[in-house]
Amino acid sequence: MIGLPILRRAMSLAASAAFAAAMTLTPMGARADESPIKIGLTTDLTGIAATYAAAQVNAVKMAIDEINEAGGVKGRKLELLVRDSQLKPALGASLTRDLIVREKIDYLIGPDASSVGVAVSGVAKQYKKVVVMTIPNTPRLTGELFHKYFFTIVPSGTMLARAMAEGIGKDNSKIAFIGGDYEASHQAIGYFTDWLAKVNPNAKVVDQQWPKLGEQDFTPYITQLMSSKPDIVFSYLWGADLIAFIKQAKPYGLFDKTKFATLLFLDDLKALGNDMPDGIIGQMYAPPFGTDSPAMSEFIKKYQAKYNSFPSDWAVMGYDGMRILADGIKNAPSMDSDAVADAIAKLKFDGLQGPLTFREVDHQANVPSFLGTTGKVEGLPFKGLVDIKRIPAETVWPTPEEILAQRKS
């Protein structure tokens, strides 16, 4: 038979153990969650946009490395999981769903192509996951497909087309257009002509050419554009198509006989090198040489040291996008997607291009776009833009009324 003192002592020890166990289950005594915060990035690492996606991934990784070295977010490290959507929307949706369901990612960033962006955003909406877009810019994302978990730091197609109309429409009455035969080009000329009517009612688009993506021979398009005798040619070609067009148009003297304005990516400038004619009007999303600030200079230096390459627009937006997502997580009262979305919506973020905030109606950041002319830029081994004009978002983005009308149509 157990003695009373021994029994009392055993009961006391049991009670202490029970109390200690209970404390591990309460908020006061709970052990902090040390598991990584998982970020999913579905992007197009295969195909014609692979170089854009690679720069995006590099910059997101660089931002994550810096955040982790500084202690992470709420004491937890960030972990990046990357998947290749290969410019295929259905694959992008499938991979993003797998990241959410099987890999248990917490938030999303990216992707690359607008078509994949639409697919990824749809999955993010379905599973209530915050997604910060750093390259896709179809106006559909802020319009009829908008949801509260979506944010973008990319100037939309509407904003870019209007900025181009502002930049070339006032001084040119006869404008010819060439663009790849896909959705973004058709959207661009539509938004351009609508804004052109406000900028210069006497101006008109006298010719439109629609080569297929990946066109090898631009000769018939070049001769047709020249025969329309425009004051300026507006191009929505990009990548390999733009490079091929410029190389083929030079022997015809197109750039000597008429002005030329084009959507332009840093990768195009690198690829063309000295073959890029001087004096072309180039429109860029977020060129590092378009912002003269200590923050941008430091970013360029760090990116070059890490990747031995000059950063592109995609790197600028990928880096800021990841930092915005991290700030939203840090400022939110919980890890819940609704809480993080609310925190991002209220952010006043000091980005590489200056202060950024998000508009309530569409979660579009007030990011600028840039117009300049091609020429030698000191310190660059390829041609860049000179005489750069910064176009504020507020001068060209759709009004809230226009956005709401898109959602009703």
N, C-alpha and C positions, 0 to 999 in steps of 0.2 A: 504494500500500500504506500502511495506517494505521500510524503509529509506536506503539511500546509505551507510552510515557507518555500519549499521547492516548487510547489504548484503555483504559488503566487509569482515566483520569479519567472517561471516558464510562461505564464500568461502575460507578464509584463514584456518579456522579450518578443513574444508573438505579436503583441499590440504594436510595439515599436517597428517591427518588420512590416506589418500591415500598413502603418502610417507612411513609412518610407516608400513602400510600393505605390501607395495612393498618390503620394507627392509627384511621382514620375509621370502620372497621368494628368496632372493638373497644369494649367498654364504657368503657375508660379514655379513649379518644379520641373517642367518639361525640358528635355534636352533640345537645344537648338537644332533645327534641321540643317545638316551639313551636306545634303545631297546637292548636286549641281542643278542650276536652272537651265533647262534645255531649250535651245533656240533652233527652230527648223528653218532651213533655207532650201527651197526648191528653185533651181535656176537652170539656165540653158548652157551647159558646159560643152555640148556637142552641137555643131552646126554653124551657120554663118554669124551668129551672135556670140560665139564662144569666148572671144577676147573681151567682150563687154562683161560677160558673166564672171570671167576669171578675175578681172579687176574688182568687181563687186565683192566676190568672195574674199579676195585678199584684204580689202579694206575692212570688211566686217570682222575678219579674223584679227586684224591689227587692233581694232577698237576693243574687241573682247580680251585680247592679251593685255592691253593697257588697263582695262577695268579690273581684270583678275589680279594683276600685279599690285593694284591699289587696294586690294582686299575684297574684291567682288561686289555684289549687291546684297545688302542685308546679311553680310557675312557668308554668302554663298557664292561659289564660283559659277561662271557662265560656261556652258558647253555648247558648241555649234555642231549640228548635224546637217550635212549638205547632201542633196540629191540632184541628179541630172535629169531634167525634164525633156531635153533634146528638142526643144521648140515644138513639143507636142502637148496641146492643152489637156487631152485625156490622160496622158501619162503624168503630167504635172498634178492633176487632181488626184490621181491614184497614189502617187508618191507622197503627196501632202497628207492625204487621209491615213496612209500607213505611218507617217511620222507622228500623227496625233494618236491613233488608236494603239499601235504596237510599241512605238518608241516613247510614247507618253511625253512628247515635247510640251512645253508650257506656252510658248509664243512663236510667232512666225515673222520672218523678214524676207524681203525680195518679192517676186522673182526677177525675170529679165523681160521677155517678150510680153507685150500687152495681152495677147491671146492667152498665154499661160497665166498672166496676172488675173484675168477674168476667172479662170478656172480655180486658181488658188484662193481668190477672195470668196468664191462661192463655198468652198470647203471651210474656210475660216468662219464664215457666217453660220454654216450648219453646226459646227462644233463650238461656236462662241469662243474663238481664239483671236487675240489681237494680232493684226498683221500690219507691218510698216512697209509700204512700197517704196523702193528706191530706184526703179527704172521704168516700170510700166506707166504709160501716161494716156491711155485711151480715156476720153471724157466719159465713157460709160461707167467707169469705176466710181467717179464722184457723182454721176447722174443717177440713172435708173437702177444701177446695181449697188448703190451705197448701203452700208450698214454701219452700226456704231463701233465695230471692232476694227474698221478700216481706217488707215491714215496714209497720206502720201506726202513726200517731200520732193516730188518731181513736178516741174511745170507741165500742165496738161497740154494735150494736143490743141485744145482751143486757145490756150494762152500763147503757145508758140506761133500758131497761125496768125493770131491777131497782132502779135509783136512784129512778125514779118510784114504784115500789111502796113503797120505803122512805119516800119523802117524803109520800105521801098515804094509804098503806094503813093506818097505825096508827090514824088518827083518823077514818076513814070506813068504814062497813060496807056501804053500797049504792053501787056504782060503775057508772056507765054509760060506754060507750066509743063513740067515733066515729073512724073512720080511713078513708083512701082504700083502695079495693079493689085492693091490689097487695101484693107479697110482703112488703115491709118492715113494713107495718101488721099483717098477719097474724102475722108473727114477733113483733112488739112485744107484741100482746095475749097471745100464748102465753107469752112469757118473763115478762110482767107478772103473769099469773094464777098461774104456778108460784111466783114469789117472794112474791106476796101471801099464798099459803097458809102460808108460813113467818112472814111479818111479822104477819099477823092472820088466824088460821084461821076466824074468824067472819065475815070480809068476803067478799063475793061480787060478781061482775059481773052486774048485773040486766038489762042491755040492751046490744046491739051493733048499730051502724049502719055500713053500708059503702057510702057514695056512690062513684060512679066518679070517677076523676081528671078534673079540669076541670069538675066539676058546677057548673051555673049557679044552680039553685034548691034551697036547703037547707031550705026550709020544712017538708016532710014529715019530715025528719030531726030538725029542731029540736023540732017538736011531739011526736014520738015519744020523744025523750030526756026532755022535760019530763014527759010522762005517766008515765014510769017512776019519777018522784019520787026521784031519786038524791040521796045526800049530796054527790056530786061527779061531774062529767063529766070523763073522761080523753080528750083529743083527740090523735090522731096525724095531724091535718091539717097541711099546711104550704103556704107560698107563697100563690099566688092563691086556693087552696081555703080556707085558714085565714082569709085577709083577707075573702073573701066570706061565710064562715060567721059571723064576728064581727059584720060589718056587718048581716047579716040577722037575727042572734039578738038584738041589742040591743033592737029594738022589742018583742020578745016578753018582755022582762024576764028572759031566761034567767040573766044574770049577777047579777041581784038575787035570784033565787029559789034558786039553787044555786051551789056553788063550781065553778070551772072550772080544769082543769090541762091544759097543752098543751106539746108540742114547739114550740119557738119559735126563730126565726132573726132575726138583726139586721135583715135585709132586710124582714121582716114588721113589725118595730117602726117602721122608717123609713116604710114604705108606709102604715101605719095612722095614724101621728102621734097627734093628740089623740083619734082615734076608738078607740084602744086603751083598754079599760076598766082602771081601777085594780084592783089586788088579784087579778088572774089569776095563778095559779101557773105560772111559765114554766120550762121546762127547756132549757138551752142547752149546746152542745158546748164552746165556748171563748171566751166573751164577753170582750172586752178590759177592760170595766169590772168583771169578776169577779176580776181579779188586780191587787192594789195593790203594784206593785214598780217600781223605777227602770227596769228593762229594758222592762217593758210600757209605761210612760209615755213612754219614748224612742221605742219602736216606733210608738205612736199618733201622736206628734208628727211623726216622719219620714214616715209613711204619709199623713197629712193634708197635709203640705207637698208631697208628690210627686203625689198623686192628688186633692187637694181633696175628700176623703171620709173619713168615720170608718170604720176598718177593721172587718170582720166576723169571725166565727168562722173563716170559710174563709181569710181573710187571715192570721190568727194561725197556723193550722195549715200553710198554704202556705209561709209564711216560715220557720217552724221546720223543716218537712220538707226544704226546700232546704238549709238550714244543716246538718242532720243528714247528708244525702247528701254534702255537701262535706267534712264532717269525716271521714266514712267513707273517702272517696277519699284524703284527706290522710294518714290513719293506716294505710292498707293498704300492705303492702310492694310491691305491684304494682297495675296497673290492672285486673287480672283480676277478673271478677265474683265469683268465689268468695272471693278475698282481700278485696274491698270488703265483701261480705256478712258475712264473719267479723268485719271491723273494726267495722261498724255494730252487730252483735250485742253487741259488748263495750263500746260507747260509754257513757259517763256524760255526758249532754248537759245543759248549763245552758240550758233553754228559756225562752220568755216566761212560761210558767205555772209555772216552777220546774224542779228537776232531773228528768230523764227517763232511764229505762233501758228496755231491751227484754227481755221474758220469753223464755226459750229455747224453750219449748214451742210458741209461736205467733207470736213476734215482735210481740206487742202491747206498745206503750209504756204505761207506768203513768200515763196521762193522766187528769186528773179530769174530771168533768162538774159542772154547776151547776144549782141550783134556787133560785128567788127569786120575788118577787111584782112585778107590773108597777107602775110608779110613776115619778115624776119623778126623774131622776138629774142632779145638778148638772153643768153643762157640756155636756149633750147637748141637741140641738134636737128630740129626740123622746123618748118614754118608754123607759125601760130596766127593769132589774131592781133591786129593793132587797131588803134583808134576805137577801142571797145566802148560800146554804150550798154549800160545796165538797164534792163526793162523791169521796173517793179511789178510784182504780181498784181497789185491793187489797180493798175492802169489797164489791165487786159483780162483779168479773170471774169468769168460769167457772174452776173449778179445773183443773189439768192433767189430772186424771182425766176431767172432763167433756169437755175438748177432744179427748183421745185417743179417747173413746167416740164422738164425732161422726165421727171419721175411719174408724171401724170400721163405722158404720151405712150 
